[in-house]
Amino acid sequence: MIRLVSNENAVLIDRHTHEPWGMLTELSVTDDPKDWPANIPGDRLVVRCAGINSEPSPMRWMPSGWQAFDYSVSRAVEAADRRGVELLIRPAHDGMLSDAVACASWARKMESSSVGLMLDPLGWLSPSMMGDAADHLARIAELMIECTKISGVLMQVSAGQEDLDAAMVEKALGTLIEGVGVVVEINQADAGG
């Protein structure tokens, strides 16, 4: 099991070896690759599946929305390949990969692509879902366990305004984390370095 933490520069560091594994960014897969950092430690770049301030619209999930998303992904994958880095997309409830079902379906379609996923299961939970977080997280783990595109799992214990019990989150996601073998631990203690 590889356990990673994020330092103050968003570099993902292996807790055991202290080597950089990748970079967790606030960039979107739809952003121009020219906006990527010049140096990507660890040769993995994690980007969001949507812009941070993008407004979800039902039109987004129409065929034209998926075509635009797939075009952005292919453009980003080509740029990542040219730079010798692995591109990992971080799904979220406000992006194209808005839930585990959509993400698993899209991942099957992308099997031949070099793009990977950095799952953020808490990122799929809206505020109204937090009361049943353990159940939602267990179902996410069950749905995603067979997905071969997952390169890591973010394990946050703080989701927006609510802090969740770390043991509950790890228990709910246990089979998924064990299957993937890479977990990024995000919490207040790690945020400072």
N, C-alpha and C positions, 0 to 999 in steps of 0.2 A: 504494500500500500504506500503510495506516494502522497504525503501531506504537504500542501503548499500554503504559504501565507503571502499576503500582499504587503510590500513595504510602502513607504510614503510616496514613492514614484510609480506606484501601480505595477511594479515588477513582481511577478509571482516567483517566490523563492522556495526551494525544496527545504523543508525543516531539517532533514537528516544531512544532506550534503552541502547545504547553504549555497547551492548553485542556482542561477536563474533558470526558470522553466519556460517563462513566457511573459507577456504583458497584457494586463487587463485594462481595456480602455473604455472611454465613453463614446468612442466613435461608432457610427452606424455602418452596416454593410453597404448602405446606399451612399455614403460619403465618398468623395473623390479620393482614390488611393494616394494622390499627391499630398493629402493632408495627414497621412500616416506619419508616425515618428520616424526620424531618420535612422535611429538605432533601435532595433527591437531585440532586447535581451532574451535569450533562451529560444529564439527562433520560432515562437508561437505568438500570434496576435489574436486577442479576443476582442471582437466587435459586437455591438448590439444588432438585433434584427430589425430595429426601427430607430428613428431619431428620438432622442430623449423627450423633446417637446412636440413630437408629432401627434396630431389629433387622429385617433382611430376613426375610420369611416367605414360603414358597411360596404362601400364601393371598393375598398381596398382588397377584399377577398374575392372579387369577381375575377374571371379569367385574365383580363387585362392587368389587374393588380399583381397576380401571380407571375405573369410574363415579365412585368417590370422588375419584380423582386428577383426572379431567376436571372434576368439580364444583369442586375446589380451584383448578384452573387458570382456569376461567371466572370464579370469584369474584375471583381475583387480577387477571385481565385487566381486569375491570370497574373495580376499584379503581385500577389503573394508568391506565386511560383517563380516569377522573375527575380524576386528578392530573396528567394531561398527560405521563406518562412511558411509555416502552416497557419492557415486561416481558420479560426474557430468562431462560430456564431453563437451568441448568447441569446436564446429565446426569451420572450417576455409577454405578458398578457396584453400589452398594447402594440405588439408588433405582428408581422405576418405569421410567425410561428407562435401563435397566441395561446396554445394549450398543448398538452401532450399528444392528443390525437392528431392535430394538424402537423405537429413537429415530426412524429413518427412516420406519417404518410409522406411528408416532404423528404425526410431522410431516406426512405426506401427509393424514392424517385432519383435521389442524388447519389446512389451507391457508387457509381463510377467516378464521381468527382472527388477531388482531394480535400474538399471542405469538410471540416469537422464541427462538432457541437460542444460548447461548454454549457452544460445544463445549469440552470438557475431555478430549481423547482419553486422556491419562494417567489421568484419573479413572475410565476404564472398565477399566483394567488392575488386576487383583488382584496381590498379591505373587508368586503362583506364575507369573504371566505375564511378569515382568520380564526373565527370561533371553532371551525371544524378543520383546522390546519392539519392535524395528525392524519385524519381520514383522507383529505385531499392529497397530502404528500405520499401516503401509502399507495393510493391509486396511481399517482404519477409514476412512482417507482415500478409498479406492476406493468404499466403500459410501456415504459421506456427500457425495461431490462433487456429486451432483445435487440435494441437499436445498436448497430455496429459503428455508427458515426460519432458516438459520444467519446470525447477525449478527456473529459473531466466533469466533476460535479461541484458547483459552488454550494457550500453549506453555510448559509447565513443564519445568524441567530437573531438578527434584527431586521425586520421587514417594515420599512416605513415608520409608522408611529408605534408599532407593537414589537416588544421583545418576546421571543419564543424560547421555551426551554430547550437548550442545546441537546440534552439527552433525548427528548421527544423527537426532535428533528432528525437526529442521527438514527434513532430506532426506526422511524417511519421510512427513511431513505436507505436503510441498512443494506438490503439486497442489491440495490442499484449501485451504491458506493462500492460494495465488495466486487461487483461485476466489472465496474469501470476501472477501479484500482487507483484513481487519482481524485483527490478531494482538495478543494480550495476552501480553507477555513477563513471566513470573513466575520470579524467581530470587532468591537471597540478596542480591545487590547491590541489587536493586530494592525488596526488602522494607523497607528502612529509609528510603526516601523518595526 
